[in-house]
């Protein structure tokens, strides 16, 4: 790869961001895409070794803006226990319905521009599994051929299939891909773009594969990012409709369904919101947790996983994965 330039241009078809209205992102996005000229494919290393020596792990007691639950259905949120969170930035959590596997995105230093994070050998997608009641040491999820550059994120897993967004060698801009889990690691990654007219950002597909919910700045919304829905018919996603009851002039994005499919979760204004399915539609949403909370993911027990960003003097210094357990 030495001497080959990879041009990553912004794509209007994808609204991919790492944080909820935060001043600094932690992973490559369409908005931040730029030109990367690598000298060599980075060797994957232990992620903790890349965290700057001066970095300080923020504990809940040091947090100037701790997340607070506003629903009596949940306990107050706590950092995910075990070796998941570090003094680096963990975000974009996705928990499988059984609550036994947790995917997330990690980068060791939020001060490094996203265009350079792809080259550090540690930034990327990770997975941890519940073993004997504890989360295991996270391991890197590899979704690219050896020696080829890629920056992957926005993971969504259903059964043996993963959807993910990626800026990678051989492609211009950000694209969606799928990978399969067959007797070992994820493999057989394939291009899986949606209709470019739909402008699909982070999304969630219902368990029966009939509904797609996504965040987008596509025309016809109420302002900024909106939550949109699409029905699956004959293996084809139909023209999206605006989920108007949950959208405002502010930005709403990062949708998720609970496994039962009767709760629609999303992020707005540094908080996580929930709407309930009723009478063939959705109810007026309620704020469940804020501030500086986003990217919700829910397991079958109703436990809420989300990213929480730590700020000091109006600067984002790190991010952790939190959980609010259902009572």
C-alpha positions in Angstrom: 0.0 0.0 0.0 3.0 2.3 0.3 2.6 5.5 -1.7 -1.1 4.9 -2.7 -3.5 7.6 -1.8 -7.1 6.8 -0.7 -9.5 9.6 -1.3 -12.5 9.7 1.1 -15.0 12.2 -0.1 -18.2 13.1 1.7 -21.3 11.4 0.4 -24.7 13.0 0.6 -26.3 9.6 0.8 -25.1 8.9 4.3 -25.5 10.8 7.6 -23.0 9.1 9.8 -21.8 10.7 13.0 -20.3 9.4 16.2 -21.8 11.7 18.8 -25.1 13.3 19.6 -24.6 17.0 18.8 -21.2 17.0 20.4 -18.4 19.4 19.3 -16.0 16.5 18.5 -16.6 13.2 16.9 -14.7 10.0 17.8 -14.9 8.0 14.6 -14.7 8.6 10.8 -17.9 10.1 9.4 -19.2 11.2 6.1 -18.9 14.8 7.2 -15.3 14.4 8.3 -14.1 12.4 5.3 -10.9 13.7 3.7 -7.8 12.6 1.9 -5.7 9.9 3.7 -2.3 9.0 2.4 -1.0 6.1 4.4 2.5 4.9 4.3 1.6 1.4 5.4 -1.4 -0.5 6.8 -1.2 -0.2 10.6 -0.5 -3.3 12.6 -3.4 -4.0 15.0 -2.2 -3.7 18.6 -3.6 -3.8 22.1 -6.0 -0.8 22.2 -5.0 0.3 25.7 -1.4 0.8 24.6 -2.4 3.6 22.3 -4.1 5.7 25.0 -2.0 8.8 25.7 0.0 8.5 29.0 -1.5 11.7 30.2 -5.1 10.6 29.7 -7.1 10.4 32.9 -10.0 7.9 33.3 -13.1 9.8 34.3 -15.1 8.1 37.0 -18.7 8.9 37.8 -17.5 10.9 40.8 -15.5 13.1 38.6 -18.2 13.6 36.0 -19.4 17.2 35.7 -22.5 16.2 33.8 -23.6 12.7 34.9 -26.4 11.1 33.1 -29.8 11.0 34.9 -32.7 8.6 34.3 -36.1 10.3 34.2 -38.2 7.1 34.1 -39.1 5.1 37.2 -38.8 1.9 35.1 -35.0 2.1 35.2 -32.2 2.2 37.8 -29.9 5.2 37.6 -27.2 4.5 34.8 -23.8 3.2 35.6 -20.7 2.5 33.4 -20.7 -1.0 31.9 -18.7 -3.1 34.4 -15.5 -4.9 33.4 -12.8 -4.0 30.9 -15.0 -2.3 28.3 -14.4 1.4 29.3 -11.0 3.0 29.3 -9.5 6.5 29.3 -10.0 6.4 25.5 -13.4 6.8 23.9 -15.9 4.0 23.6 -19.1 4.7 21.8 -21.7 3.3 19.3 -22.8 0.4 21.5 -24.9 -2.4 20.1 -26.1 -5.2 22.5 -27.6 -8.4 21.1 -31.1 -9.2 22.2 -30.0 -11.9 24.6 -27.8 -9.4 26.4 -24.7 -11.6 26.1 -22.7 -9.8 23.3 -21.8 -6.1 23.2 -20.2 -4.4 20.2 -18.8 -0.9 20.4 -16.4 1.5 18.6 -13.2 2.6 20.2 -10.5 5.2 19.5 -7.7 5.9 22.0 -7.4 9.6 21.6 -10.2 12.0 20.8 -7.7 14.8 20.1 -6.5 12.9 17.0 -8.4 14.0 13.8 -10.7 11.3 12.6 -8.8 11.2 9.3 -5.8 10.0 11.2 -7.5 7.6 13.6 -7.9 5.1 10.9 -4.1 4.7 10.9 -3.3 4.1 14.5 -3.8 0.3 14.6 -6.3 0.5 17.5 -9.2 2.5 16.4 -12.1 0.4 15.2 -14.9 -2.0 16.2 -14.7 -4.3 19.2 -16.7 -7.0 20.8 -17.1 -8.3 24.3 -19.1 -11.2 25.6 -20.8 -12.0 28.9 -18.9 -14.9 30.5 -19.7 -16.2 34.0 -21.6 -12.9 34.7 -18.8 -10.6 33.6 -17.9 -8.9 30.3 -14.8 -10.4 28.7 -11.7 -8.4 27.5 -12.8 -6.8 24.2 -11.3 -8.0 21.0 -11.0 -6.3 17.7 -13.6 -7.1 15.0 -11.8 -7.4 11.6 -13.9 -6.5 8.6 -11.2 -6.0 5.9 -8.7 -8.1 4.0 -5.2 -8.1 5.4 -3.1 -5.2 4.2 -6.1 -3.1 3.1 -7.2 0.0 4.8 -10.7 0.5 6.3 -12.5 2.5 8.9 -15.6 0.7 10.1 -18.5 1.6 12.4 -22.3 2.0 12.8 -22.6 -1.7 13.5 -26.0 -3.4 13.5 -26.2 -7.2 14.1 -29.1 -9.5 13.5 -28.6 -13.2 13.9 -25.5 -14.2 11.8 -25.4 -10.9 9.7 -23.8 -7.6 10.5 -24.4 -4.4 8.7 -21.8 -1.7 9.1 -20.7 1.6 7.5 -17.2 1.9 6.2 -14.7 4.2 4.5 -12.3 1.8 2.8 -9.7 1.3 0.1 -11.3 0.9 -3.3 -14.4 2.9 -2.6 -15.2 6.7 -2.6 -17.1 8.1 0.3 -19.0 6.1 3.0 -20.8 2.9 2.1 -22.9 0.2 3.8 -21.6 -3.4 3.9 -22.7 -6.7 5.4 -20.6 -9.5 6.9 -21.5 -13.0 7.9 -20.7 -14.9 11.1 -19.9 -18.5 10.1 -18.0 -20.9 12.4 -15.6 -18.2 13.7 -14.9 -14.6 12.7 -17.0 -12.3 10.7 -16.3 -12.8 7.0 -17.6 -12.5 3.4 -18.2 -8.7 3.6 -20.2 -7.4 0.7 -21.4 -4.0 -0.4 -25.0 -3.5 0.8 -25.9 0.1 0.0 -29.5 1.3 0.2 -31.2 3.3 -2.5 -29.1 6.5 -2.5 -32.3 8.6 -2.7 -33.2 7.4 0.8 -30.0 8.8 2.4 -29.8 6.2 5.1 -27.8 7.0 8.2 -27.5 4.8 11.3 -30.4 2.4 11.3 -32.3 -0.5 12.9 -34.2 -3.3 11.2 -37.1 -5.0 13.0 -36.7 -8.7 14.1 -39.1 -9.8 11.3 -37.2 -7.8 8.6 -40.3 -5.8 7.7 -39.4 -2.4 9.1 -36.4 -0.2 8.7 -35.9 2.9 10.9 -33.0 5.3 10.2 -31.8 8.9 10.8 -31.4 11.2 7.8 -31.3 14.8 6.6 -33.2 13.8 3.5 -35.6 16.4 2.1 -39.1 16.6 3.6 -38.1 16.4 7.3 -38.8 18.8 10.1 -35.2 20.0 10.5 -31.7 18.6 10.9 -31.7 14.8 11.3 -35.2 13.1 11.4 -36.2 9.5 12.1 -37.6 7.9 9.0 -39.3 4.5 8.4 -39.5 2.1 5.5 -41.5 -1.0 4.9 -39.9 -4.1 3.4 -41.8 -5.7 0.5 -40.5 -8.5 -1.6 -37.0 -7.9 -0.3 -37.1 -4.2 -1.3 -37.3 -1.3 1.1 -40.1 1.0 0.0 -40.2 4.8 -0.1 -39.4 6.1 3.4 -42.0 8.0 5.5 -41.2 10.6 8.1 -42.0 9.4 11.7 -43.4 12.8 12.4 -44.6 12.3 15.9 -41.0 11.8 17.2 -39.4 14.5 15.0 -38.9 18.2 15.8 -36.9 21.1 14.3 -34.0 19.7 16.3 -32.1 16.6 15.2 -33.3 13.1 16.0 -31.2 10.1 15.0 -29.6 6.8 16.0 -32.9 4.9 16.2 -33.2 1.5 17.9 -36.1 -0.9 18.6 -36.4 -3.0 21.7 -36.4 -6.7 20.7 -40.2 -6.9 21.1 -40.5 -4.1 18.5 -43.0 -2.0 20.5 -40.6 0.7 21.6 -38.7 3.1 19.3 -35.6 4.6 20.9 -33.6 7.5 19.5 -31.3 10.4 20.4 -32.2 14.1 20.6 -30.6 17.1 22.3 -27.9 15.2 24.2 -30.5 12.7 25.5 -32.1 9.4 24.9 -35.9 9.3 24.1 -38.5 6.6 23.8 -41.8 6.3 21.9 -44.2 3.4 22.3 -46.1 1.6 19.5 -49.9 2.2 19.9 -52.8 1.8 17.5 -50.6 1.2 14.5 -48.5 4.3 15.1 -46.1 5.8 17.7 -46.8 7.8 20.8 -45.4 11.2 21.7 -41.8 10.4 22.9 -40.6 10.8 26.5 -37.1 11.7 27.7 -35.5 8.7 29.5 -31.9 9.7 30.1 -29.8 12.8 29.7 -27.5 14.7 29.5 -24.7 13.8 27.0 -26.3 10.5 26.3 -27.0 8.9 22.9 -26.9 5.9 20.6 -29.4 3.6 22.6 -29.4 -0.2 22.4 -31.8 -2.4 24.3 -31.7 -6.1 25.2 -34.6 -8.5 25.8 -34.7 -7.7 29.5 -35.2 -4.1 28.7 -31.8 -2.9 29.9 -30.8 0.3 28.1 -27.2 0.7 26.8 -26.0 4.0 25.6 -22.9 6.2 25.1 -22.1 8.9 27.6 -19.7 11.7 26.8 -17.5 13.4 29.4 -17.0 17.1 29.1 -14.8 19.5 31.0 -14.6 23.2 30.3 -16.9 22.6 27.2 -14.4 20.1 25.8 -15.2 16.5 25.2 -12.4 14.5 26.8 -13.6 10.9 26.6 -16.7 8.6 26.2 -17.9 5.5 27.9 -20.6 2.9 27.4 -23.2 3.1 30.2 -26.2 0.9 31.1 -29.5 1.7 32.9 -30.9 -1.6 34.2 -34.6 -2.2 34.0 -36.1 -2.5 37.5 
